[in-house]
């Protein structure tokens, strides 16, 4: 699971609508909270800030890319998501566990 959190502080008292982008293309919402392919968003508006969380339940290479969060009255910010798979190998003779990262 991948959780991306975007916090927008707005002292103007006007809570902006939040838009998520993947590789500079707006992500299209398909339901109340859901996007496509197991990607969901939850946005909470407070008096001086807005918090938006984008959750990818079963991340795969198709979810890699630049994620951008922004609103109509704020400067957007981005993060690049690259996935790796952590593999654990058990050596039966010694009982030692080795772990390493491998690009998917």
Secondary structure as the mmCIF struct_conf table of DSSP 4:
data_model
#
loop_
_struct_conf.conf_type_id
_struct_conf.id
_struct_conf.beg_label_comp_id
_struct_conf.beg_label_asym_id
_struct_conf.beg_label_seq_id
_struct_conf.end_label_comp_id
_struct_conf.end_label_asym_id
_struct_conf.end_label_seq_id
STRN STRN1 UNK A 2 UNK A 9
TURN_TY1_P TURN_TY1_P1 UNK A 11 UNK A 12
BEND BEND1 UNK A 13 UNK A 13
HELX_LH_PP_P HELX_LH_PP_P1 UNK A 15 UNK A 17
STRN STRN2 UNK A 18 UNK A 22
TURN_TY1_P TURN_TY1_P2 UNK A 23 UNK A 24
STRN STRN3 UNK A 25 UNK A 26
HELX_LH_PP_P HELX_LH_PP_P2 UNK A 27 UNK A 29
BEND BEND2 UNK A 31 UNK A 33
STRN STRN4 UNK A 34 UNK A 34
BEND BEND3 UNK A 36 UNK A 36
TURN_TY1_P TURN_TY1_P3 UNK A 37 UNK A 38
STRN STRN5 UNK A 39 UNK A 45
BEND BEND4 UNK A 47 UNK A 48
STRN STRN6 UNK A 49 UNK A 56
BEND BEND5 UNK A 57 UNK A 58
HELX_RH_3T_P HELX_RH_3T_P1 UNK A 61 UNK A 63
STRN STRN7 UNK A 65 UNK A 71
TURN_TY1_P TURN_TY1_P4 UNK A 72 UNK A 73
BEND BEND6 UNK A 74 UNK A 74
STRN STRN8 UNK A 77 UNK A 81
STRN STRN9 UNK A 84 UNK A 90
TURN_TY1_P TURN_TY1_P5 UNK A 92 UNK A 94
STRN STRN10 UNK A 97 UNK A 103
#
